[in-house]
Amino acid sequence: MTHKILVFEQKKCIGCRLCEAWCSISHFGVNNPARSRIRIVRNHDIQMDCAIMCHQCTDAPCIAACKKFKALDRDPDTNAIRVIRDNCVGCRLCIRACPYGAPSLLPDEKKIIICDLCGGDPECVKHCPEQAIQYLPPEMAERPYRGVLVTEKMQGGHDE
């Protein structure tokens, strides 16, 4: 089975943060960015927004970092990294191991949250008005990035 992955196109994002809202609503029933598994961060220097989200890494350094507690594993249906809440002690080793800063700690529960791809139907994708977040098969996932690179190269904005 081919698993899909989330792809974020920075140039399409308008910073509305609906992805954050729908993530927290669908998982916790509240609109609270601190409870969202995706976070939008504004870079004011370049006037662009960027998503901090789980990239569902093949080697998953977060899972490797949590081998002592076994609080992280993979969903066999979606390949998403999932948190086994009863095993999570809130040690933050997975946060330190993640190259993208994706896991976050729920302040009131001291448990980690990581994108679970909403069971294969991500709410952030469904509610993004600009399609800045897409859920694509791996063979299509790099196409949006290639398009950005080609456009920048044509406009003289990207040097290799």
N, C-alpha and C positions, 0 to 999 in steps of 0.2 A: 504494500500500500504506500502510495506517495503522500507524504505529509506536506501540508501547506505551511507557509511562513508569513509573518507580518512584514510588510515593506512600508517604510515611511518616506514620502517625497517632500523634503523640506520646502521646496519652492512653491508647492501647492498649499501648504498650511497657512491659514489666516489667523491662527492664534485664538480661535473661538473657545477652545478647551471643552468642546462637547464630548470628545472622546473620554476625557477625565470624568466628566459628569456621568455619562452612561456606564462607564466601568464601575464607578462606586455605587451607582443606583442598582445595577444588575447584580452586584455581589453582596451589597450591604443594605440596600433599600434607602440609601441617603445620598444626597449630592454633596460629597465631601472630598476634595482633591487629596487629602491625606490618606484616604482609603482607596484611591485609584491605583491600578497596577500599571498605568501609563501616565507619564508626567510630561507636560509641555513646558519648556523653558525658553524664555525670550532672550536672544542675544541682541542687546540694544545697539551695540557697535555696528552690526551689519543689518539690523532691523529684520531679523528672521527668527522663526520659532523652530525648535528642535524637539523631537520626542525622545524621552528616555523610556525605553521599553525593552523587554526581554527579546533577545535575538534567537532564542532557542538554539544556542550553540551546539554544534555536533559533539564537541569534547566536553561541554558543560562544566566549566571550572567550579561553578557553584555546587553542583552535585558532588564533585570530588572533594571540595572543602568541607562538606558536611558528612563525610563518611563515618565519623565517630557517632553521630546522632541518628543518621539515616532518616533525616527529615525531608529530604528531597529525592524524587525519582521522576520517571517519565510516564506520561499517560500513554498506554499502548495504542490508543485510537487516534490521538491527535499529535503525539510526540511532544506535547507541551511539558515543560517542567512543572511538577506539582509539589505542593507542600503537604507533608503529612503532619498536620497540626499537633497531634498528640506527641510527636517526637521532637518538635521544634522547641528549643529552649531559649531562643532569642539571642544566641551568641554572636550573631552578625558575621560569622566567618564567610558565609555565602556572599554577603554584601561586599566584603573586602576582595573576594576572589573574582567577582564579576567585572569584566573589562568595560561594561556599559553602564554600571551603576543601577541596574534594573531592579534587583530585589529591594524592598523597603520594609521597615519595621512598623507595625501598627503600634502607635504610642500607648494606647490604653490596654492592649492585650500582650504586648511584647512577643508577638509572633510575626514571622516573615510572610509577606505576600509577594507573589511573582505572577506574571501573566499566565493564565491557564488556557488562553485562546477561547474562552467561553465555551468550552466543550466542542470547539470546531466551528462556531458561528460567532465570531468576535463582534461585540456590540460597538466597539470603537469604529470598526469598518462600516457597519450598517448606518451609523449616524454622522459620519464625517461628510459635511456638505460639499467639500472640494475633492473628495476621494484622495486625500493626502495619505491616508492609511489604506493599504490594500492587503488582501489575504490571497497569496498567490502560490502556485506550485513552484518549487525551487528553480526549475528550468526557466521560468518567466520572471523570477524575482529580481534578477540583475538588469532586466530591460529598462526599468525606469531610471536606474542609475546611469546606464549607458547613454540613454537619451539626454540626460543632464550633461554628461561629459561631452557628448558630440555638440550640443548646443553651445556650451561654454567655449569649446575649442573653436567653433565657427565664429563666435563673437570675440575671440581673443582673450577670454577670461580665465583660461586654464592652461597652465604650462606643465609639461611633463619633464 
